[in-house]
Amino acid sequence: MTHDHHEVELRPTPRQTAAALNPPPGRIGGDLVVETLAGLGATTVFGLPGQHALGIFDALRRSDLTYVGLRVENNAGFAADAYGRITGEAAPLLLSTGPGALTSLAALQEAAAASSPVVAISSQVPRKGLGGGRHGHLHELRDQQASFRDIVKSVHTVRSQSAIPSAIAAAWESALTAPHGPVWVEIPEDVLLAEAALPVVTAMDAFPEDVLPRPELTAVAADLLSRAARPVIIAGGGVVRSDASGKLRALAERLDAPVVTTFGGKGAFPWEHPLSLQSWLEDRHTTDFLEDADVLLVVGSGLGELSSNYHTFAPRGRIIQIEADLGKLESNHPALGIHADARIALQALLETVDARTDPGAPERVRTVLDRVRARIDAQGLGEEQEILAAVRAALPSSAPSFWDMTILTYWAWSAWPGAMHSAQGAGGLGYAFPSALGAAVADPATPVLAVSGDGGAMYSIAELATARQYDLPVTWLIVDDGGYGVLREYQRDTFGATTATELARPDFVALAESFGVPALRTGAEALTADLSKALATPGPSVVVLPAVLRMFAPTHR
């Protein structure tokens, strides 16, 4: 069976033939890597050089690829993740053997959890050192790829130069096949350094396969939704990644079905739409409303811990789950599981579902949101809401924002009106600032906001040098509460006391200025003005907000 869109011209042109027969001198295995990446459409690569990977980095000198070097491999991984999220393109990440590769693990875990297409290419010890023996090579691991196999979508090993183009193309296709995700390629040092007798790699073809829904399943789903009395939609990150927001809105309006977006799906549905339940998934009023649905359509979400009010959600109606990740399909609740890309499946439903009218749906949505608002307002947390509103007011509507695991982010998950990016997939610290740098590389004309606590900021301080070196338009808001604020609250609620949460920290303003990055200290009243000015000023900047914030009371306990 053939697919028309996979058919390519196999006969070389005269120019290609001449180039193949007369490759330029001085090429090595690393050139095959960068030529393949360019042939696949890459324009930018992230990474950090290391001794075993120098063959790739030397080849960058002879290519048109733009290299963005960060100071820590994990941060380079976060930057590549964000580049992939913003562009929808695969983001190459160049790493060196052993410690360099292992330092990227937390970032690749986040990329896997968030379905970001990162193509990690690492060196390996020379071929004679492979096989698990202890040969004493620098950076040697008994089985390097084993450290990554549980995290990435696929592993691609190279043992000869002729395998480099095909292995990277296969990895590229894997990364961009729904669900997107990180992939791992490793190439021994001697393969990268050896003279290349192979011709220059020309344009490569790596077509991701569409994940199509089974028509008999979408027919059943359409029938259930058409006959539902109280349909509700949960929109997850899969809707955002597949660029399906328009189709989601069309389906919701055809069904008069309320929509709640998960924290990873923020921006999938208009915040102020009459059918929008927004993102208050940690509130019992929202949970009760979802449980009352007789048909619940879940699109691009596995209904994990954060999307199910910490697994207290107990639906009583029929669930239809559209999910590109087979591992998430029906993993938490029995459902009519439809393995498919969200965009394609939503289009299939739009073509088959019957329109229904429910004039009372907007009023029921308003009632839920009013109850949520009353519960929040009764907790005396005005400062937190004012600060979040101040940040939103300062940020241009087109500017992306990246959030670390800090108390203000926990508020933003529920209350931020629209799209945002956070490390809620894997939950590690240090995500916001390097990710914002990656987004700025993707679109240098648009300012980018990063939000961290002081604890999370310390993971990323080295990247102030990167921001300055590349003059990237990132404003970094550091909310300084003198410790790990989220853990402080968890410990107080659980144990009545805290341990290991209080931190000594630097003068962030002076520290940023030592890197040549403009910085200032602000207060809640001046936050919007100061943040607006920083975002409007070209290049990087830091705004420090001393504030001890509190989280709103949970409803899952």
PEKAFEN-V797753 format. One record per backbone hydrogen bond with DSSP energy under -1.0 kcal/mol. NH is the residue of the N-H (numbers start at 1). CO is the residue of the C=O. Records with the same first field share a line. If there is no record, write none. Layout:
NH->CO / CO
This chain:
6->3
7->4
17->13
18->14
19->15
20->16
21->17
22->18
29->194
30->192
31->28
33->29
34->30
35->31
36->32
37->33
38->34
39->35
40->36
41->38
42->37
45->66
46->92
47->68
48->94
54->51
56->53
57->53
58->54
59->55
60->56
61->58
62->59
63->60
66->43
68->45
70->47
76->72
77->73
78->74
79->75
80->76
81->77
82->78
83->79
84->80
85->81
86->82
87->83
88->84
91->117
93->119
94->46
95->121
100->97
101->96
102->98
103->99
104->101
105->102
108->104
109->105
110->106
111->107
112->108
113->109
114->110
116->111
118->116
119->91
120->183
121->93
122->185
123->95
124->187
129->126
130->127
135->133
140->137
146->143
147->144
148->145
149->145
151->148
152->148
153->182
156->184
158->186
163->160
164->161
167->163
168->164
169->165
170->166
171->167
172->168
173->169
174->170
175->171
176->172
181->175
183->118
184->154
185->120
186->156
187->122
189->124
192->188
193->189
194->190
196->27
204->39
218->214
219->215
220->216
221->217
222->218
223->219
224->220
225->221
226->222
227->223
232->295
233->258
234->297
235->260
236->299
238->300
239->236
241->237
242->238
243->240
244->239
248->244
249->245
250->246
251->247
252->248
253->249
254->250
255->251
256->252
257->252
259->275
260->233
261->278
262->235
268->265
273->270
276->273
277->259
281->279
283->280
287->283
288->284
289->285
290->286
291->287
292->288
296->318
297->232
298->320
299->234
300->322
310->305
312->308
313->308
316->291
318->294
320->296
321->336
322->298
323->338
328->325
331->328
336->319
337->335
338->321
341->211
345->341
346->342
347->343
348->344
349->345
350->346
351->347
352->349
353->349
356->254
361->358
364->360
365->361
366->362
367->363
368->364
369->365
370->366
371->367
372->368
373->369
374->370
375->371
376->372
377->373
378->374
379->376
380->377
385->381
386->382
387->383
388->384
389->385
390->386
391->387
392->388
393->389
394->390
395->391
399->396
402->449
403->421
404->451
406->404
410->406
411->407
412->408
413->409
415->411
416->412
418->416
421->401
427->423
435->431
436->432
437->433
438->434
439->435
440->436
441->437
442->438
443->439
446->443
448->473
449->400
450->475
451->402
452->477
454->479
457->453
458->454
459->456
460->457
463->460
464->461
465->462
467->463
468->464
469->465
470->466
472->467
474->472
475->448
476->541
477->450
478->543
479->452
480->545
484->501
485->483
488->484
489->485
490->486
491->487
492->488
493->489
494->490
495->491
496->491
503->482
508->506
511->507
512->508
513->509
514->510
515->512
516->513
517->512
520->542
522->544
530->526
531->527
532->528
533->529
534->530
535->531
536->532
541->474
542->518
543->476
544->520
545->478
547->480
